[in-house]
Amino acid sequence: MSPQSRKVAVVTGASQGIGAELVSAYRGLGYRVVATSRTVAASQDPDLVAVQGDITDPETARRVLAAGMETFGRIDTLVNNAGVFLAKPFTDYTREEFATVIGVNMAGFFHLTQSAIEQMLTQGAGHIVTLTSSLVDNADSHIPSVLTSLTKGGLQSATKSLAIEYATRGIRVNAVSPGIVKTPMNPEETHEALSALIPVGRMAEASDIAAAVMYLENAPSVTGEVLHVDGGQSAGH
């Protein structure tokens, strides 16, 4: 297989947790990867390009896609993993917090996805995967998180809308909806209490989320799907 024919994935929020796991999973598939976050480290892997940047800035989207095209010549998959989660009572959210969550969760998705799809249309194929949240479908009084539902719920609706808009043009669009995951966002001292909120009684690993994305990557007939990886949270309690 020539280097130019090898597929390329872009992963946002790639410096730690689920993002770092996704980078490893795509490299394991033989994909070349463009990894981006504010703090992503430079790579010695010639098939991995790291681009530091603020996902809320449209210029970051331009630089990320340009790095992929200049280095690898194509963009096959975009994984919108970067996200902000703030759990607090609705009336306690500040204007600054609102702007941050909207900026990362929605504006970051919009600018990068729009640019990626423009490139995918010239190639005649592509795949968008966006990470949302089980709280969109399963509100929980123990985790007040309206800004998550506002933004991630919008992304789930956008996933279905984009899937239909581009269904005949070779571009699939899917989402993975995680529950509570063992990542640096959830300190170890909170794990026992958080696990009690999950029907199966345990938190997901970052590798569980990556496995769901890998399934979608290798499922050519699946588009418009929201795949829950939440230990049964979306089914109820």
C-alpha angles and dihedrals in degrees: 000000000000117000090243092058095052113105124249129215127195115209123190125203085028103153100086147354117013092357094057089046090052092052090053092046094052092046087051088057089054094253121143110233140213106201121193139181138123092269106025111144125235114263133226089200109103089210093055123070119190119206119187116209150121108269091211090066115085087214089065090058090052093050094046094052092042090053091052094048096043094047103034106013098230146050116215105163136023119195111195097204102143112106146149123225122194117174111195140117112292095242091052096063113111127216089249092054091048091052092047096050093044090046097051102032100039113014091044090051093046100050098043096041092049092052093044094051091050088058094042090054090059089052094045094232143057147136132230120195121183127190113224129164138265088228088075089071099025114045111197125198089211090062110041103194114151094156089057091052092045094052104029091042088055090051092052090053091046089051092059093042093050091045090059095040092056101028094111095043101064099259120122121198123196141157137215115212110204126196119204111333133191100248134132086268089072112053116221093246089065096051098091094051093044093048089056089063093059121083093225090049099236139081122248122251122234086246089062090060092046090051090055091051090049090053091053091046090058098041107088094179094053118093133143089028126144104201113200117214099175111116091256098310093129090053092059139246 
